[in-house]
Amino acid sequence: MDFDTRLADAWVRAIAAAVEKEEARLTELDSAIGDGDHGSNLRRGFSAAVTALEGLRPDGPGAVLTRTGTTLISKVGGASGPLYGKAFRAIGAALPGPADPAALAEALAAGLDAVRALGKAEPGDKTIVDAWTPAVSAFRTAAASGASLPQAATAAAEAAELGAHDTIPLRARKGRASYLGERSTGHQDPGATSTALLFRTLAAVTTA
């Protein structure tokens, strides 16, 4: 199985549905250490992305994800819009056509590079990067061992979930949460949590 246009479209729609379902939880997490708008911002952004895909005749999965990223940048406020928008545009640019697991792993790594370039965050800073980094590593490892797309995506989702959970004891060093200093410890990072959601939905659509 390759990651093709159909799966790219299904992934964006699955993210939109999952964000809508998890909006309250994301808002609760962000209210503790941020501005309290992470859930609503992502819901608005991915809802707009789904609308932007209506009538689109993409020539590959990259076109779907590039349109999604452009929409997120234009529609989402705060830090999440630019970060996720740049990530999806980078993934899209790396996927001109259907991709096998190894190629998708590298596209997801390009998304991570875009996030890090914009946010200047490193693993351990209590950000999106803390979930995305282990997810890419797990996806790459699985793909290199000959895993199928569903298997690699599931491994990445599990790694992202663990990475998000592991942000709880960390002190935030980037973003709004960093202003809280030691008070940012004891809370799961909302951006890492939504990143885990992205990888969970990727696993879901590839196994459906």
N, C-alpha and C positions, 0 to 999 in steps of 0.2 A: 504493500500500500504506500502510495506517495501522498504528500501533502499537496493537494491541488486546489483549484478555484472553489470547488464545492465545499471542501473542508475549511478553507479560509473564511468563506461567507458564513458557514455554520458556526465557526469559532466566535466570530464577532457577535453574532446573534445570541449565542450561548452566554457570552460575557455580559451582554446587556441584560439578559434575563436573570443571571446570577447576581449582578450588581443591584438590580431592583429588589431581589429577594433579601440580599444582605445589607441593604442601605442602612438600616437602623443599627446594625452591629458595627459597621464601619464608622458611622457617625458617633456612636458611643465611644469607640476607641479613640477617635480623633478629638472628641470633646475633652478627653482626659489629658492629652498632651499637645493638642493642636488647636485649630480654629473651629473644629466641629462641623466642617463642611465637606469632608472627604467623600462620604457616602452620597450626598446630594450632587456634588460636582461630577462624580463618576457616572451616576445614574443619568444625569442630563447629557453628559458627553457621549456615552455609548448608545443612548436612545437616539441622539442626533446622528451617530455613525450609522445605525441601522437605517434610518431615513435616507441618509446620503447614498446608501448602497442600492436603494430601490431604483430600478430602471438602469442601473449601471451594467454595461456589457464588458466586464473585465476580460483581458486577454491572458490572465494568469493570476495566481494567488497574490502575487506582489501588488497588483493593481487594487485588489480588495483591501489589503492592509495599508497601503499608502493612502488611499482615500480615507480610511479609518483614522490614521494618524493625523492627517491634515484637518479632519473634522474635530478631533479632540483638541488640537492646538487652538482652533478658532472658537470653540464652544465652551471649553472648560476653564474656569478660573483657578486661582491658587497655583500650587506647584505641580499638582497631578496632571493637569492638562498638557503643559509643555513636556513633562517627563515621559508620560505614556505616549503622547503624540509623536515625539521624536523617536521613541522606541519602535512604535509601529511603522513609522516611515522607514526606519533603518532596516527592520525585518523585511518590509515590502521591497525595498531596493535590492535586497539580497536574494529575492525569490522571483526572478523573471518568468519561471515556469515551474511545473510540478517538481517537488523536491523529495528525495529519499531522506531517511532519518538523519544521515550524516550531514546533508546539505541544510536541513532544517535546524539542526543543532548549531551550525555556523551562523545561520540567519538570526537565531535567538541570541547568540553571542554578540552579534552586531547590535541587536537591540539593547543589550546590557551595556555595551561600549557607549552607545548614545546616551543612556541614562547617566553613566558615570561622567561622561564628558560635560554634560549640562549641569548636573548636581554636584560634581566634584566630591562624591561620596565614595568611601571605601568600605569593604566588609568590616562590620563592627561599629559602624557609625549610627546604627539603628534607623535604617531607611529601606526603601525598595530593594537596594542592592543586597541586603542580607538574605532576601528570599530568592532573588533572581540569580545570584552567583551560584549557589548550590544547585539550583534547578538546571542551569546550563551545564554545569559539571556532570550532573547525573545523566542528563540527556546525551551528552557527548560520550560518556563512558558506556552507556547502554548501546548507543549506535555503533560505537567502535567494536563492541563484542558481537555485533550481528543481530541485535534486538530489532523487532518490528517497530513500526511507528507507534502503535498503541502501547507497547511495552516501554519504549523510551519515554513517551509522554507521561505514562503512569509513574515511572521512576522520577521524572522531573517534578511532577506534582507532589509526590511524597517528600522530596527534598525541599521543595519550596515551603510546604506546610511546616516542616521541622525548622527551617530557617526563620520563618515568621515567628514561631513559638520561642525560638532562642533569642529573639530581641527583647523579651520581657525583662531580663536582669540588666540589659545594657543601658548605659547612659548615652542619651542622644548627643551627637556631635555635629549634626547638620539639621537645617530646617528650623521650623518654628519650635519644635520640641527641645532643641538645644538651649533655648533661653531658660528652660526650667532647671537646668543643671541636674543635680542629684534627684530632684523630684520626678524626672522623666523615667527613672528606673521603676520596675514593677508593673509596667504597662506594655502590652504588645503593640508594636508599631503598626499604625493603620495602613501605611503604604506597603509594608512587607506583607500584610494580611491580604490586601487587594491583589498583590502580585501572586500570592499563593492561589487566589481565586482564578486568576488568568490561566495558570498552569493546570489547575484542577479542571477547568472547562475544556482546555485543550485535550487533556486525557479523555474527558467524557465524549467529545465529538469524534475522536479517533477510534474509540471503542464501541461507538453506537452501531 
